[in-house]
Amino acid sequence: MSNCASPSRQRTLPLPPYANQIDRADELVMIYCGKRAWQLARPDQDRVASLIFPAGRDPQDYRWPVSGKRVIVFGLGEPRMPTDLLIIELIRNGAAVVFVDYLGDGELTLYDPAERSAA
């Protein structure tokens, strides 16, 4: 993985599924991973729109609309490596913080890029 996608490459990448349903003014972006992601992230009248990280894809295949936003990733028991690669890509795309629920059990792990740069 490269340290940072070039601005021209970044503009040519597609957005992840359901990105057109995200309210750009909202500070929170939720991302679902794995097989159940498609049913759990489906936009609905009473549910916040969410993004999908499709199983078997590289997170670098997408332009993640997370700059300056708080992000919650629901791993839903998917293998940890693809989820961790997604976290790296979200931080590269400017996420303010990333919370991850690896197992779908409500236990969140925090990744805060500001803490790392302060160290």
QUIKAJO-V786558 format. One record per pair of residues at least 24 apart in sequence whose ideal C-beta (glycine too) atoms are under 8 Angstrom apart, sorted by the first residue. I is the first residue (numbers start at 1). J is the second residue. D is the distance in Angstrom with one decimal. If there is no record, write none. Layout:
i = <I | I>
j = <J | J>
d = <D | D>
This chain:
i = <1 | 1 | 1 | 3 | 4 | 5 | 5 | 10 | 11 | 13 | 13 | 13 | 14 | 14 | 14 | 15 | 15 | 15 | 15 | 16 | 16 | 16 | 16 | 16 | 16 | 17 | 17 | 17 | 17 | 18 | 18 | 18 | 18 | 18 | 18 | 19 | 19 | 21 | 22 | 22 | 22 | 22 | 23 | 24 | 26 | 27 | 27 | 28 | 28 | 28 | 28 | 29 | 29 | 29 | 29 | 29 | 29 | 29 | 30 | 30 | 30 | 30 | 31 | 31 | 31 | 31 | 31 | 31 | 32 | 32 | 33 | 33 | 33 | 33 | 33 | 33 | 33 | 33 | 34 | 34 | 34 | 34 | 35 | 36 | 37 | 37 | 40 | 40 | 53 | 53 | 53 | 55 | 58 | 59 | 59 | 59 | 59 | 59 | 60 | 62 | 63 | 64 | 64 | 64 | 64 | 65 | 66 | 66 | 66 | 66 | 67 | 67 | 67 | 68 | 68 | 68 | 69 | 69 | 70 | 70 | 70 | 70 | 71 | 71 | 71 | 71 | 71 | 72 | 72 | 72 | 72 | 72 | 73 | 73 | 73 | 73 | 74 | 74 | 75 | 75 | 75 | 75 | 75 | 76 | 76 | 77 | 77 | 77 | 87>
j = <60 | 85 | 88 | 92 | 92 | 60 | 92 | 63 | 63 | 61 | 62 | 63 | 61 | 62 | 63 | 62 | 63 | 64 | 65 | 51 | 52 | 53 | 54 | 62 | 64 | 41 | 51 | 52 | 54 | 42 | 43 | 49 | 50 | 51 | 52 | 51 | 65 | 49 | 49 | 50 | 51 | 65 | 49 | 65 | 69 | 69 | 70 | 69 | 70 | 71 | 72 | 65 | 66 | 69 | 70 | 71 | 72 | 95 | 71 | 72 | 73 | 74 | 71 | 72 | 73 | 74 | 86 | 90 | 74 | 76 | 73 | 74 | 75 | 76 | 78 | 82 | 83 | 86 | 75 | 76 | 77 | 78 | 76 | 76 | 74 | 76 | 74 | 76 | 82 | 83 | 86 | 82 | 85 | 85 | 86 | 88 | 89 | 90 | 89 | 89 | 93 | 89 | 90 | 93 | 95 | 93 | 90 | 93 | 94 | 95 | 93 | 94 | 95 | 94 | 95 | 96 | 95 | 96 | 95 | 96 | 97 | 99 | 95 | 96 | 97 | 98 | 99 | 98 | 99 | 100 | 101 | 108 | 98 | 99 | 100 | 101 | 101 | 104 | 100 | 101 | 102 | 103 | 104 | 103 | 104 | 102 | 103 | 104 | 111>
d = <6.6 | 7.4 | 7.0 | 7.6 | 5.9 | 7.0 | 7.1 | 5.7 | 7.3 | 6.9 | 5.8 | 4.0 | 7.6 | 6.2 | 6.8 | 6.4 | 5.6 | 7.9 | 6.4 | 4.7 | 5.9 | 6.5 | 7.7 | 4.5 | 6.5 | 7.6 | 6.8 | 4.2 | 6.7 | 7.7 | 6.4 | 6.0 | 6.4 | 5.6 | 5.9 | 5.9 | 5.7 | 3.7 | 5.4 | 8.0 | 6.8 | 6.1 | 7.0 | 7.5 | 7.6 | 5.7 | 5.8 | 6.6 | 5.2 | 7.6 | 7.0 | 7.1 | 5.3 | 5.0 | 7.4 | 4.9 | 7.6 | 7.9 | 7.5 | 5.0 | 7.9 | 7.0 | 6.4 | 7.2 | 4.8 | 7.0 | 7.2 | 7.7 | 4.9 | 6.6 | 6.7 | 6.5 | 5.3 | 5.7 | 4.7 | 7.2 | 5.8 | 7.0 | 7.3 | 4.5 | 7.0 | 4.1 | 8.0 | 5.6 | 7.8 | 6.8 | 7.3 | 7.7 | 7.6 | 7.9 | 5.2 | 7.8 | 7.4 | 5.4 | 4.3 | 7.6 | 3.8 | 7.7 | 6.0 | 7.9 | 7.4 | 6.3 | 5.6 | 4.3 | 7.7 | 7.9 | 5.4 | 5.3 | 6.4 | 4.3 | 6.3 | 3.4 | 7.4 | 6.1 | 8.0 | 5.6 | 6.2 | 6.0 | 7.5 | 5.6 | 5.3 | 7.4 | 4.8 | 7.9 | 7.1 | 4.7 | 7.0 | 7.8 | 4.8 | 7.7 | 7.1 | 7.5 | 6.3 | 7.1 | 4.6 | 7.1 | 5.2 | 6.2 | 6.2 | 6.2 | 4.2 | 6.7 | 6.9 | 7.9 | 4.6 | 7.7 | 5.5 | 5.7 | 5.5>
